[in-house]
Amino acid sequence: MVTSIPEAPEIERHRAAIIRTDLSKPVRLAIESGILSKDTTFFDYGCGHGGDIQRLAKQGYSSRGWDPYYQPDCPLTAADVVNLGYVINVIEDRTERCQALLKAWELAQNVLVVAAQVLIGDRSSGQIAYGDGIVTRRNTFQKYYEQEELKLYIDQVLGVDAIPVDLGIYFVFRDEAQAESFRASRFRSRITTPRIRLSTKRYEDYQELLAPLITFVTERGRLPNKTELPSTPDILAEFGTLRRAFQVILQVTDRDEWDAIAEKRRQDLLVYLALTQFSRRPKLSHFKLIVQNDIKALFGSYQQACSAADLMLLSVGDSRLIASCCQQSAIGKRLPNALYVHVSALEALNPLLRLYEGCASRTIGRMDGATLIKFHINQPKISYLFYPDFDTEPHPSLHTSMQIDLRDLQVIYRDYDTSDNPPILHRKETFVTPDYPLYERFAKLTRQEEDWGLLDHTHSIGTRQGWQKCLLDHCAQLQGHRVVWSKDADPYRIKLLRSARRQRSKRREN
């Protein structure tokens, strides 16, 4: 229960500092996102025990920090990347909380990383109300934000448009062009270069010269202008124009594959531009020059690109259309009430579904480590599911899930880690695309389990205990991604099961 107290308690902020054995999530995400590298400087504002600083220094990063309790004598130093990780939520004084955010932003030359606790669980367990937060059993203050409330707070105090990267974690960029490039990169598909189908002597003679042009068109979905490719003068000297040079490439590759690349890049930009309507759509001049050129080449003009994006966004509001896209998707596992897709397959989905998911991730941030994305068909919700052993376990258990209601952006977070009977996965190949590295291994296991009759009763095998009973009933056990007979199985029972297995195999062949 949450109870009021008549007088202000003595808050011991320093006790909120956590001793970690690994990098904190905000810092780890900064590295994974590419904004923090060994070429940039790092400052941890409110560094606590200094664990992040020490671990980064050991890895070769330039890192410093300051903490009012543990490291008060360290100088406040400007840096490329400044981390304000789980600091503002432990400051009980509102004015001081605001000052901490402003001071950290003042030190940030390129990017400020802000992280704070958000409301996802039971906030009333063993806690008492104090100010606009709570006081914990350890006599520390905790201000728990709603995700949207946290973004609004950062935006209002700093006059910015903070970018969510995970639950309770935001990046704030100094340079607007860099911010827009980062936003756009999060909706950028991975694309492979079309393979050489039939080489010609002319292509072989110029293969080395043409390689940078192939890379550029694969990356951007268009031909470069004369200033975008360092090797352009050499190419022009041989071919006269970049278009003529690309004709040599088209002679040895499939033109349709290049057209598909251009369309995919067009879709990437449409999804991104559609989502900018939720904040402040940037002017064309706020993009990096290379992105401006992408827009002009793929759409004709920025106005045409924005008009197409707005039409696409309107379509997302049509629940029947979204349901139809889910039910007709060739990618992912389709069930009556949901479509489940591996995160690696998200970019292969219908652009409307990519945009639909973007409506959740743009505000809340995609759950760190998410393995599957669940599109709810009958209600406007997106769920992120974390299966840490998806690749290695034949039937991985659900660890955590985060469900986002797109109507009010409420988040429901569930932890299954301590459950004795968590949900598990079957038919893993259905969640991924055929080019997934382990697709064939997954598919082979499914075919074997079908032959054994292990997947006949799907309603009873969705949890670990139900699956274990099914294996026991069929005298089966798993060795990696392979089904084998249980060592202590009854021989007569095995004989009957083998006969049934042969019949199932014949029916499938027919």
N, C-alpha and C positions, 0 to 999 in steps of 0.2 A: 504493500500500500504506500502511496505517496502522502505524507503528512506535512502540514505547515509547521514552521518553527518560529517562535516569537522574536528571537534575536539572531544577529548575524554570527555564524560560526567562524572560527579561525580556519581559513582555507590553507592547506599545505600543498601548494601547486607542484613543488618538486617531487612529491610522491607519485605524481601522475606520469613521470618519466619512466619509460619501459626499457629494460635491459634486453636487447635483441641479440640473436646469434647470427642473423643475416641482414642484408640490406632491407630497409623499410620499403613498403610497397610503393609510396610516392617516388622514391629515388630509383627503385628498380624500373618503374614505368617510364621515368625520364630517360633512362639508359635505353630501354627497349624501343622507345619512340624516336630515338636518335637526337633528342635535344641536348642530352648530356653525353659528352664524349671526352676522350683524353686530350682533345684540343681545346676544350672549354674549361673555364674556372667554375668552381662550385662553392657556395656558402650556405651553411645550415643555420638558419635563424631560429634559436630555441632548440639547440642540438641535444639537450638532455645530457646523457652520459657520453655522447660523442661517438657512438658506435658506427653510424653511417660515415662520419669523417674518417675514422680509422680504417674501415674496410675499403673505402674508395681510395685512400692513400696507398694502401697495400697493392691495389690493382693498377696503380700508376696515374690516378686522377689528381688534379690540383684541387685540394679541398680544405676548407677552413670552416670554423663555426663559432657560435657564441651562445651562451645560456646564462640567464640572470642568476641562477643558483649554482650550477655545476662549473661553469666556465665564464665567470663575470669579467675577468681581466683580459679576455681575448678581444682584440679590436674588431669593430664592425667594419667589414670590408666589402666593397662592391664586387660583384661577380657576374659572369655570364648567366649562370643559373642559380637562383636562390630558392631554397626549400623552406617553407613554413609548414612543417608537417605536424599535425595534431597539436597545434599550439593555441589557436584562437578558441578552441573548445574547452581549454582548461583555465582560461582567464575569466574570473567572475565579474570584473569591473568592465562595463560596456565601453566606456571611453578608452580605457587601456587596451581593450581588445581591438578597437578600431585603430589605435596608434600602432599596435604591433603589425597589423596588416599594412598600414601605410609605410612604416619603416622598412619592412621587408621588400615592398615594392620599390621603394627609393633605392635600395641596394641592387635590385635586379636590373642588369644591363640588357639582357635579352628575354629571359623567361622567368616568371615566378611560378613555383609549384605550391599550391595551397591544398592542404588536406585537413579534414575535420570529421569528427564522428557524425554519422547520420542516423536517423530513426529507422531501424529495420527490425528491432526485436522488442522484448519486454523491458521497457524503460523503468518500470516501477518496482522491480525486485530489489529489496534492500536499499532503497534510495529515498531521500527526502527532498522536497521542493526548496529551491533557493534562487532568488532573482529570476532570471529567465532560463535557468538550467536546473541541475540537481546536485546534491552533495552525496558522494558515495560513502561506503563504509570506511574507506581509507582516509576520509576527511579531505578528499580532493573534489574540486568543482568540475562538472562536465556539462557543457552546452551541447545538446543534441539537436542538430539541424534536420529539417526536411531537405531532400536533395535540391528542390527548386528554391527553397529558402536560402540555402547556402550560396547558390549561384547568384541570387538576387542581392545578397549581402555583399559578396565580392564585387559585383558589377557596380553597385551603388557607391560603395566606399572608394573604389579605385577609378570609377568612370570608364569601365572596360566591358568587354564581352567575353567572359571566361569560357574556356572550352572544357567540357567534362571528358575525362579519360577513364574514369571508373567511379564506383559509388563513393562519393565524398572526396574525390580527388579532381582538381582542376588545374589546367595550364593557362597562364595569362602571358600573352606575348606583347613585347614593346612595339615591334614592327607589325603593322597591319598586313602587309604583304606576306610576311612569314606566317602569320596566324592563318590567313586564308589558304596558303599552300599546305599547311599542316592539316587543316580541316579537309581540304580536297583529297589529300593523300590517304585519308582514312576510308575513302570510298573509291580507291583506285584498284582496279583488278590486276591480278598477276597474269601476264600474257607470255606465251612462248613464241619464239620466232618461227615462222613457217619454214619447214624443212626443204632442202634442195631436192627436187624430184628428178630432174634430168639435167645434169651439168652440160654446159657448152664450153667450147674453147675460149670464146670471147669472155664468158663469165670467169673462167679459171684464170685468164690473163689479168683480170682486174679484181680478183676476189679480195685481196688485201685492201685495195683502195675503196672498195664498195662496202666493206664490213661496217664502218662507222655509220654509213647511211642506213643499212639494214637495222642496226641497233636503234637508231633515232626513230625510224618509222614504226618499229615495233613498240617503242616506249611511248610515242606521242600520237600515233594513228594518223600521221600526216607527213608530208615532205617538209624539210626545214627551209627557212629562208636563208639568204646568203650569209647572215652573220651568226647563225645558231650552231653551225658545225665547223670546227676548226679545219677540217680537211676539205671544206668546200672549194677553195681555190684550186687544189690539185684535181678534184673531181671535174670542175668546170674546164680545166685545161685539157682534159681528155675527152669529155663528152659534150661540152658546150653549155648544157643545162642540167640541173638536177633531175628533171623529169625524164630526160633521155637516159641518164644513168640508171634511173629506177626501172626503165623499160628492160634493161639488161637483166635486172633482178627478177622481173616478172616473167621473163622467158624461162627461168629455171625453177620457179615456185608457182604456187596456186594463187591466182588473183583473188579468188573467193576468200581465201584465208586473210589476205590483207584488207579486204573489204570488211570482214568480220572484226578485225582489230580496230578499224576506224569506228565501226558501230559500237563496239564495246567501250572505247574511250569516250564516245559521244554519250553513252548511257551513264558512264561514271560521272561526267560533268553534270548531266541532267539531275541525277540523284543528289549530288552536292548542292547545286543551285536551288533545287526545290526546297531543301532543308534550310537554306539561308532565309527563307521567308519567315521562319520562326524567330529570328533575331533581327539583325540589321543587314539587309542584303548589301554587299559591298559594291562600290563603283568599280568599273572595269579597271581603272587606274590603280586600284588597291591590290590587284593581282600582280604577281611577278610577270615580267614581259613574256616569258615562254608560255605561261598559262593564257595570257591575253591572245597570243598567237594561236594557241589551241582553239580557243573559243571562236575566233574569227574564221579559222580554216574549217572547223567542223560544223559551224552553225551559220556562218555568213556575217552575223553581227551579235553583239551582246544582248540587244533587245530581243532578237529572235530566240536566242538561247533561253532567256528568262521567261519568255512567253510559253515556250515548250515545257519548261520546268513547272510553271504555274498550272498548266493543264494537267500535267502528270500528278501534281500534288492534289488537285481537285479529285482525281480518280481514286486516290488513296482513301478518301472519305466514303467511298461506296463499299459498304461491307459485303454486299453480294458479289461485287467484282473481286474483292480480295479473297473471299471464300472460293470463288471459281478458280482463281490463280493457284490457290493452295491445292484444290482438288485435282487440277489438271497438270500440276507440276511434274515434270519428268525427273526432277532432282529431289532427293529426300524421301523419307518414309511417310507415306500418306495413311492416316487413320481417319475414322469418321469425323472426329472433332478437332483434329490438329495435323499439322505438317511439321515433321522433325527434320532438321538439316544440320549437318556438321558445319562448323564455322568455316572450314576450308572450302565448302561448297556454296557459301553465301553469294559470292560474286557470280556464280553460274546461274542464279535464280532469275526469274522474270524481274525486270527493273522495278515494277510496282512493289514486289515483295521486298526487294532491297531497300526501297524508299520507306516502306512500312516499318521495317526493322530500324531504319535510320531515325524514325520518329521517336523511338525509345532510346537508342544509344546516343543521340545528339544531346539529350537532356540528362539522362541518368548515367550514361557511360556503360559500355558493355562489361559485364562481370569479368573480372580478371580470371583467366584460365578457363573461360567458358568453352565447353566442348561441343554442345548441341544448342541450337536455337529452336524453340518451339513456337510456331505460329498458331494461335488459338483461332479456330474457324468460326465459332459461334459467338465470340465476344472479342472486343478490341483489346487483346492482351498479347504480350510477348514474354516468353520465359527463356532464361539462360540456364543451362544445366551443365554442371561440372562433373565429368567422369575422369578422374586423374589417371586411370589405367586403361583408357580406351584402346590404345594400340596393343598393349601387352597382355591384357586379360581377355579370354574368349567371351566372357559375359561380365563386363565391368559394372561395378555398383555405383549408384548415384551418391555423390559426396555432398553437394550443395545445389540449391536452386534459387533463382531470383526471378520473381514474376513482377512485371510492370503493367499496370492498368493504364492504357493510353488515354483514357477519359480524364483522369485526375492525377496521373503519374504517381500513384501510390505504389509502394514497393513492398512485396512480401518475400521475405528471405527464410529459407528452410535449410536446416543442417541435418543430414542423414548419417554423418560420420560415426556417431555412436549407436546407430540403430542395429539391432540384431537381424533385422529383416528388411534391408533397403531394396528399392526398385533396382532391377538389373536390365541390361540390354540384350536383345537377340537380333540376328540378321544385320550385323553391323555394316555390311556392304551397302545396305539401302540408304544409309545416312550420308554416304560420300559419293563422289563422282568416280567413274571408271579409271581415271588417271591417278587416283589416290594410291600412294606407294604400296599399301597393304590390302588393296581391294581384292585381289585374287585369293589371298589367304583367308580373308573374311568370307568370301563367297564359297570357297571350298568347304569351310566348316559348316556353313548353312546347308549346303547340298547333302553333306554327310548326316547332319542332324535331321533333315527331312527324311532321309532313307531309314533312319533309326526310329522315326515316329516321335521324336522328341519335341517337335513343334506343332503337333496335332491339336493340342488344347491350349491355345494362347492365353486364355483367361486365367489359367492356374499357374503359369510359369513366369509371371511378371516380377516376382520377388525372389530373393535368394533362397528362402526356405521352400517355396513352391517349386523352384527349379531343382533343388537338391532332392526333393521327393520324386520328381519326374525322372531324374537320373537313376535313383534307387529302383524305381519301378521297372526301368528298362535295363537293369543290370549294367549300366554304363557309367563311365567316368571320363574326365577330360585330361588329356596330356597336352598342355599348350592348346593350340587350335586344332586338336584332333580328338575324335571320340574313340575310346577303346572299351573293351569289356572289363567289368570289375573283376578283380582277382578272386574274390570269394563268392562269385555268382554261382547259382545252381545250374549245373550242366543242362538239365532238361529244360529249364526256363530259357537258357541261352538258345537251345535248339528251336524252341517255338518262336522266339524273337527273331532269329535269323531267317526263318521261313517267312515271317511277316515282312521283314526288311526286303527280301528278294521280291516279294509281290509288289511292294511300294515302288521299288526301283523299276520294275517292268512297266508299271502303270505310268510312271513319269516318262519313260522312253517312248511309250505309245502315244 
